[in-house]
Amino acid sequence: MKPLWIGIGALAAAICEVGYAQTATPARGPYARIAVMRALDEGHSVAFEEGYVRHLAWHRQAKDPFSWFSYSVSVSSERQRWIIYATFGHTAEELSNPVSPAEDERDSIVNLLQHVQFTGSSVYEFLPALSRGTGVPTAAARVEYTTVELNYGASKAFEEAAAHEQSKLRGETLWFRMVEGGTLPRYVRLRPRASLQEILKEGGEQALPEKADGLVSKMTVEILNLRPNMLVNVTPEPVH
């Protein structure tokens, strides 16, 4: 069992056209930790979520300076009802110095271990040249979450193709490159939006650049719901 920042540890108003620079810079540092967990089975679902809420309360009581986002996967062929949790905008030094790791682990063991399976935890680097927005997503109600796995050696060509399309982005679109914690090369794209309706209306922006054809080995698109009761140092956007 590992503490939240390692083992367990991207959004509810429309994104305005004004307010995002064409090429944004990270809010603080460029790194994000994104991880995934799920209940052991349906019989553990309630206890799992209750335990996770208690564990996040420990982080607040410990005055954890990190902002923790939590989402449930609502539309997916493989990860329905799983939890994706993440913290964004960190330097390498910050990620190396989480709050009270030993106490974090003990609380995780008490509240989570018997109910959860941890299915991945990775470190990602924000790519401002490909993105519209900062390295910390808006805490809107929904996120279109895209995972892109490339053929080996295709990273440079893929990033060049995505950067060429960056100026055409209309809403908050955040690209991250995985640097540790899984099969490389892998990228994730977050498009925070106020509603599923807004995501569907922007379906044309879901596609990857044509120049990326032949570079991608697998692409998965999922919809995430922000969990307001599972946040630390994050204020959800108001629902209109």
C-alpha positions in Angstrom: 0.0 0.0 0.0 1.3 3.4 -0.9 0.2 6.9 0.3 -2.2 9.0 -1.8 0.5 10.9 -3.6 2.0 7.6 -4.9 -0.6 4.9 -4.9 -4.0 6.6 -5.1 -2.1 9.8 -5.2 -9.0 16.4 -15.4 -14.3 20.2 -14.3 -19.4 23.6 -13.9 -19.3 26.8 -15.9 -18.7 27.1 -19.7 -15.2 27.9 -20.8 -15.1 31.5 -22.0 -13.3 32.3 -25.2 -11.6 35.2 -23.5 -9.1 34.5 -20.8 -6.9 31.8 -22.2 -3.6 32.8 -23.9 -2.9 31.0 -27.1 0.1 29.4 -25.5 -0.2 29.2 -21.7 2.4 28.5 -19.1 2.0 26.2 -16.1 0.4 27.7 -13.0 3.4 26.8 -10.9 5.3 23.7 -11.9 4.8 21.6 -15.0 4.1 18.2 -13.3 0.9 16.4 -12.5 0.3 13.1 -10.8 -2.7 11.2 -12.2 -3.8 7.9 -10.7 -6.7 5.5 -11.0 -8.4 3.2 -8.5 -11.6 1.1 -8.3 -13.6 -0.8 -5.7 -12.6 -4.5 -5.4 -16.2 -5.4 -6.5 -19.7 -4.0 -6.4 -20.0 -5.2 -2.7 -17.2 -2.8 -1.8 -18.4 0.3 -3.7 -20.1 2.1 -0.8 -17.3 1.3 1.7 -14.7 2.3 -0.8 -16.2 5.8 -1.5 -16.8 6.4 2.2 -13.3 5.4 3.1 -11.9 7.6 0.4 -13.9 10.6 1.7 -12.5 9.9 5.2 -8.9 9.7 3.8 -9.3 13.0 2.0 -10.4 14.5 5.3 -7.1 13.4 6.8 -5.3 15.4 4.0 -7.3 18.5 5.0 -6.5 18.0 8.7 -2.8 17.5 7.8 -2.9 20.8 5.9 -1.8 19.2 2.7 -0.9 22.1 0.4 -1.6 20.0 -2.7 -4.9 20.5 -4.6 -6.5 17.1 -5.2 -9.1 16.6 -7.9 -11.3 13.5 -8.0 -13.5 12.3 -10.8 -15.7 9.2 -11.4 -15.6 7.7 -14.8 -19.2 8.0 -16.2 -18.8 7.1 -19.9 -16.3 4.4 -20.7 -16.1 0.9 -22.2 -13.6 -0.3 -19.6 -13.5 1.8 -16.5 -17.1 2.6 -15.7 -17.4 4.0 -12.1 -13.7 3.9 -11.5 -12.1 6.9 -9.7 -9.4 9.1 -11.4 -7.7 11.4 -8.9 -5.0 13.9 -9.7 -2.9 16.8 -8.5 -1.6 19.4 -11.0 0.9 22.3 -11.3 3.8 21.0 -9.3 7.6 21.2 -9.4 9.6 18.0 -9.1 10.7 19.2 -5.7 7.0 19.5 -4.6 6.1 16.0 -5.8 9.2 14.7 -3.9 8.0 16.2 -0.6 4.4 15.2 0.1 2.8 15.9 3.4 3.5 13.3 6.2 4.0 10.2 4.0 4.1 7.7 6.8 0.9 9.0 8.4 -0.7 9.2 4.9 0.0 5.6 4.4 -1.3 4.5 7.7 -4.6 6.4 7.1 -4.9 4.8 3.7 -4.4 1.3 5.1 -7.2 2.0 7.7 -9.7 3.5 5.4 -9.0 2.2 1.9 -6.9 -0.9 1.5 -9.6 -3.5 2.2 -11.9 -2.0 -0.4 -9.8 -0.8 -3.3 -7.6 -1.9 -6.1 -5.1 0.6 -7.3 -4.7 0.3 -11.1 -2.1 2.9 -12.0 -0.3 6.0 -10.9 1.8 8.1 -13.3 3.6 11.4 -13.5 2.8 13.7 -16.4 4.4 16.9 -17.8 2.1 19.7 -19.0 2.7 20.7 -22.7 1.8 24.4 -23.0 2.7 24.6 -26.7 -0.1 22.1 -27.5 -2.6 23.4 -25.0 -5.1 26.2 -24.3 -5.2 26.9 -20.6 -2.8 26.4 -17.7 -1.3 23.2 -16.2 -4.2 23.2 -13.7 -7.6 22.4 -15.1 -10.8 24.3 -14.4 -12.9 22.5 -11.8 -15.8 22.2 -14.1 -18.5 19.5 -13.7 -17.4 17.3 -16.7 -14.1 16.4 -18.4 -13.5 14.8 -21.7 -10.5 12.6 -20.9 -8.5 11.3 -23.9 -5.7 8.8 -23.6 -3.4 8.5 -26.6 -0.7 5.8 -27.0 1.8 6.3 -29.8 4.0 4.0 -31.8 7.5 3.9 -30.5 9.6 6.9 -31.6 6.5 8.9 -32.7 6.5 11.5 -29.9 8.3 14.3 -31.7 6.2 14.1 -34.9 3.0 13.9 -32.8 3.8 16.9 -30.7 4.7 18.9 -33.8 1.3 18.0 -35.3 -0.6 18.9 -32.2 1.3 22.2 -31.8 0.4 23.1 -35.3 -3.3 22.8 -34.5 -3.0 24.7 -31.1 -4.1 28.1 -32.5 -7.4 26.5 -33.6 -8.5 25.4 -30.1 -11.6 27.2 -28.9 -11.9 26.1 -25.3 -9.7 24.8 -22.5 -7.7 21.9 -23.8 -4.8 20.6 -21.8 -2.2 18.1 -23.1 0.1 16.1 -20.8 3.0 13.8 -21.7 3.6 10.8 -19.3 7.2 10.8 -18.1 7.0 8.0 -15.4 4.6 5.2 -14.5 3.6 3.3 -17.6 4.1 2.3 -21.2 5.7 5.1 -23.2 4.9 7.1 -25.3 1.5 8.1 -23.8 -0.4 11.4 -23.6 -3.6 12.5 -22.0 -5.8 15.4 -23.0 -8.3 17.1 -20.6 -11.1 19.2 -22.0 -13.0 20.5 -18.9 -16.6 21.6 -19.7 -19.8 22.5 -17.8 -21.9 19.7 -19.2 -22.0 16.6 -21.3 -24.1 18.6 -23.8 -21.2 21.1 -24.2 -18.8 18.3 -24.8 -21.0 16.7 -27.5 -21.5 20.1 -29.2 -17.7 20.3 -29.6 -17.4 16.8 -31.0 -15.4 18.2 -33.9 -12.5 19.1 -31.6 -12.3 15.5 -30.4 -10.3 14.3 -33.4 -6.6 14.3 -33.5 -4.7 16.3 -36.2 -4.6 14.6 -39.6 -0.8 14.6 -39.4 -1.0 12.3 -36.4 -2.5 9.5 -38.6 -0.2 6.6 -38.5 1.5 7.7 -35.3 -1.2 6.5 -32.9 -1.5 2.9 -31.7 -4.5 3.4 -29.5 -6.9 6.3 -28.5 -9.5 6.1 -25.8 -12.0 8.8 -25.0 -13.9 8.9 -21.7 -16.2 11.3 -19.8 -15.4 12.1 -16.2 -17.7 13.6 -13.6 -16.1 15.9 -10.9 -16.8 14.6 -7.4 -17.4 17.7 -5.2 -17.2 15.7 -2.0 -13.8 14.3 -3.0 -11.8 17.4 -3.4 -8.9 19.0 -1.4 -8.1 22.6 -1.9 -10.3 22.7 -5.0 -13.5 24.8 -5.4 -15.9 23.5 -8.0 -17.1 25.9 -10.6 -20.7 27.0 -10.0 -23.4 25.1 -11.9 -25.6 27.4 -14.1 
